[in-house]
Amino acid sequence: MAKDKNSFILYTDQRGIFDKLSDEQAGKLIKHIYAYCCDENPESDFVTELAFESIKSALKRDLKK
């Protein structure tokens, strides 16, 4: 995501995404988020990728701030 960036923000309005996922799917999503933020170019299943899309937009927006 960004060199030397060591934090990111998840927002409470994103909770609905996690609430709709099973615990296993939510775990995959949070691991995907961490991998993305650590520049690991994660690949995942369709559900994780779909759930990640709106979170990714927020992460990119926050990076510009």
Backbone torsions as a table, in degrees:
resi	resn	phi	psi	omega
1	MET	NA	-56.1	178.2
2	ALA	-156.7	135.3	-179.3
3	LYS	-62.8	137.4	177.5
4	ASP	64.5	14.4	174.8
5	LYS	-86.5	124.9	-174.6
6	ASN	-119.8	17.8	176.9
7	SER	-154.4	162.8	174.0
8	PHE	-152.0	165.5	-177.9
9	ILE	-116.9	132.3	166.7
10	LEU	-106.7	139.5	-176.1
11	TYR	-103.0	150.4	-178.8
12	THR	-64.0	-26.2	177.8
13	ASP	-73.4	-8.6	174.4
14	GLN	-87.0	-7.1	-178.6
15	ARG	-58.3	-34.8	179.7
16	GLY	-56.2	-34.8	177.2
17	ILE	-61.6	-48.6	-178.7
18	PHE	-67.0	-38.0	-179.5
19	ASP	-63.0	-29.8	-179.1
20	LYS	-81.2	-12.2	-179.1
21	LEU	-95.9	154.2	171.3
22	SER	-69.1	166.9	177.9
23	ASP	-59.1	-40.0	179.1
24	GLU	-63.6	-45.4	179.5
25	GLN	-65.0	-40.2	178.8
26	ALA	-63.8	-38.4	176.3
27	GLY	-63.0	-42.4	177.2
28	LYS	-63.5	-38.4	-179.5
29	LEU	-65.8	-46.5	-178.4
30	ILE	-65.9	-36.5	175.7
31	LYS	-65.9	-36.4	177.3
32	HIS	-64.3	-42.4	179.4
33	ILE	-61.5	-47.7	179.1
34	TYR	-60.6	-44.8	180.0
35	ALA	-61.9	-42.1	178.7
36	TYR	-61.2	-46.3	-177.6
37	CYS	-69.1	-19.8	177.3
38	CYS	-98.2	18.2	176.8
39	ASP	58.2	37.5	-179.2
40	GLU	-96.6	1.1	179.7
41	ASN	47.7	63.0	-175.7
42	PRO	-68.4	147.7	172.0
43	GLU	-119.4	143.9	-176.3
44	SER	-151.5	-176.9	179.8
45	ASP	-73.8	169.6	-175.2
46	PHE	-59.2	-45.2	-177.4
47	VAL	-62.1	-44.7	179.1
48	THR	-63.6	-45.0	179.3
49	GLU	-61.3	-42.1	-179.9
50	LEU	-64.6	-46.6	179.7
51	ALA	-65.1	-31.6	-177.0
52	PHE	-73.8	-24.9	-172.9
53	GLU	-53.8	-49.2	-178.3
54	SER	-72.3	-32.3	176.8
55	ILE	-67.2	-39.8	178.7
56	LYS	-60.0	-40.6	178.7
57	SER	-60.1	-43.8	179.0
58	ALA	-66.1	-40.5	178.9
59	LEU	-61.5	-43.3	179.5
60	LYS	-66.6	-41.6	179.6
61	ARG	-61.9	-44.6	-179.9
62	ASP	-65.8	-31.1	179.6
63	LEU	-63.7	-35.2	-179.5
64	LYS	-72.3	-22.6	-177.4
65	LYS	-73.8	NA	NA
